[in-house]
Amino acid sequence: MEISLQLFSIHGETEKDYKQAVKSAADIGFKGVEFAGYGGLTAEEMADFLKKNNLYSVGAHIGVEQFKEALEEELAYHQTIGSKYLICPYAPTDTLKEIEDLAAVLNYAAEKAKEFGIKVGYHNHGAEFNKIEGKYALDLLAEKTSENVILELDVYWAAYAGVDPVAYIKKWGSKIELIHMKQMNEALENVDMAEGCLDMKEIKEAASYAAYFVLEHEDYDKPVWESIRNDYEYLSVIK
């Protein structure tokens, strides 16, 4: 399994030295990165930096306001660096109207993004598994978005909400194109891959069709790079 890295995982390092932090991820063995900020680099500078470090861009997390107000700029940036996806990492989904409004934003963005060879998607947390009119908010969003809008399933947050990520992957199939591989223990804490209870092999098998598997690690009980390397090595040997 080729594993990409969501760069928010190392945001403490990128805030100190953006280029060195991303280069360190490449040195561990990551080939793909998913952005959460660009370190002040222009698109041309980023494209050159990725090429020099043998990295490619899976895409980026951008806020819903950026989808509304800076879509063209984001699409142009990511077309230049070769990204495949623009993902909304969070938006309110507490009411049916909020879900419908979000779906409209994503549907519009997805149509525009097709011109740039980019897909649009949504990344869940736990709140999207609250029920509205008997359905998960995330299900309603999936139903109200076009086939051009994909889901990036964060398996940690699904499990945190009491939802079996494997069953959810099987439920939606190809609507889920990206998988956030994030581990949890019995206490619902985010931990290193080898220390948790989510069966990453089973998840990988259920989503064998997925375009990318993206590591995300947010909480650490050891040095960041030690955990990131541990996770990379653990996931890399899963067949």
N, C-alpha and C positions, 0 to 999 in steps of 0.2 A: 504494500500500500504506500503510494507516494503521499507524503503529508506536507501540507502547507501550514503556514503560521499566521494567525491573526495577530497583528503587531501590537494590538492593545495589551496582549499578554506581557509585553516587555516595555510598557509605556514609561516606567520609571527609568529604564535604560535609554530609551529614545529621547527622553526629555534632557538627559545629560549630554548625549552625543548621538544624534540621530543616525548618521552614516555608520559609525562604528558599531552601534547596536544591531543594525540590520545586517551589516557585514558579519557580525558574530553569529547571527542566525544562519547565514549562508555557510559559514565555516563548520557549523554543526552538521549540516547536510540538507537543510531545507532548500527546495527549489522554487516553491511558490510562496508568495506573501499576500495577505489581505490587509489593506491599509485601514488605519484609523488616524488619519492625519498624514501630512506629507513632509514634515520637517522643514517647511519653507522652500522646498525645491520646486522649480518650475517643471513643467511636463517634460521638456527637453532634457533638463538636468537629471530628472528621475529616470527617464528612459536610458540615458547613458550610464547612470549609476547601476541600474538593474543589470544591464548588459555586462558591465565590467565585473559584476559579482555572480554571474551565471544564474540570475534570478528571473522569474516572471511574475507578473501581477495577476492574481486571481480576480481581484477587484477591490472594492472598498466599502466600508460602512460610512454612510453620510446621513445626516439628520433629515427628518421629514421637511424641515424648513428649507434645506438645501434643494430637496426635490422640487419644492414649490418655487423657490426664488433664484436658484443658481444651477438649474438643470443643464442648460446648454454648456456652461463653463465646465461643469463636472464631466459631462460626456466628452467634450473635446479633450480635456486632460487625460481621461482614461483611454480614449482612442489612441492618443499619442503614445501612451506607455503600454498599450496592448492588453488592457484589462478585458475581462469577459463579463463581469457583473458589477452592478451598483446595488447595494443592499441597504434598506432602511433598518437600523438596529433596534428601534423602539418607537412606538407611537401609542397614544391612548386608545384602548380598545374596550372600554368599560360599558359602552352603550352601543346599540345597533347603529345609531347615527354616526358615532365616531368611527365605527368599522366601515360604514358606507363611504364616509368622507375619505378615509385612508385608502380604501379600494379605488376610489376615483383618482386620487393623486397617483397611485402606483400604476393604474391602467393607462393614464395619460403619459406618464414617464416611460412606460414600457413601449408604447407606440413610437415615441420620439427616439428612444434608445435603439430601436431596430435600425434606424438610419446610420447608426455608428457601429453596428455589429456588437452591441452590448445588451445584456439582459438585466432586468430589474427584479428585485426580490425583497422578501421580508424575513427578518431574524426574530425569533421568539425569545421571550423570557418566561417566567412562570405565570404571569397575569393573563396571558392569552389562552390559558386553559381554564379560566373561569367560564361558567356557562351563562349564556344569554338565550332566552327562549328555548332552553333545553339543548343547546349546542355550544361546543367550545367556541370562544371568540375566534381562535385561529382557524377553525373549520369554516366559520362564516366568512372570514376574510378570504380563505382559499376558494370558497364558492363564488364570491363576488368579484374576484379578480380574473382577468383573462388568462388564456394559456401562455401568454408571454410574461406573466408575473410568476416567479417561482418562490418556493420557500427554502430558507436555510434553517434546518432544524438543529437547534442546540439541544443535544441529548441530555445534558445536565439539567437544564431548566425544565424539560419535559418530565424527567424523573422526579425532580424537586416538587413538581406540581402533582405527583402521584400518577403520572401517565407513563405507560411502558413505551419507551422510544422505539423499540423494535416493532411493536404492534402499530404504532403511529406511522412509521415508515411504510409498513405494508399497506396501511389504510390509504395513504395518499400517493404512494408510488412515485412516478416520474414528476409529479408536482414538486417534490422535494429533490432539488438538484444538488444542493450543497449540505454537507453535514459538519456541524461544529462538534468536534470530539473533545469533550470536557468531562473529567472524571469526578465522581463523588464517593464518599464513604457512607457508612450506615447512619452517621450523624448529620448527613446532608451537607457536609463540607466539601469544598473543592480541593482535591488532593492529587498527588502524582498518580499516573496511570496504574502503576503496579500496586498502589495502596488502596484502591477503590473497589466498588462492588458492581459497577456497570460493566457488562460483558462486551468489550469493544470488538471482539472477533465476531460475535453474533450481530452486533450493529453493522459492522462492515459488510457482512454477508447479506444482511437484509437490504442494504443500500449499495449493493455491488454495482448497480447501474449509475451511481452518483457521479457527477462531473468532478467534484473535488471533496476531499476530506481535509478539514481545516482544524488544526489544534488551537484551542483556546485555554489558557490557564490564567486565573485571576488572583487566587489566594495562595500564599506560599508559607511553608514552615521551614524552609531551607533556602539557601541562596538561589536567586531566580534562574541563573544559567544552569545550575545543577538540576533543578526541576525540569527545565525546558529540554535539556539533553536527555534526562531520564525518559521523559514523555516521547521524545523523538525516537529513541532507541526501542522503546516498548512498542510503539505503533508501527515502526518500520518492519518488524519481523512478522506482523500479522499477515497471513496469506488469505 
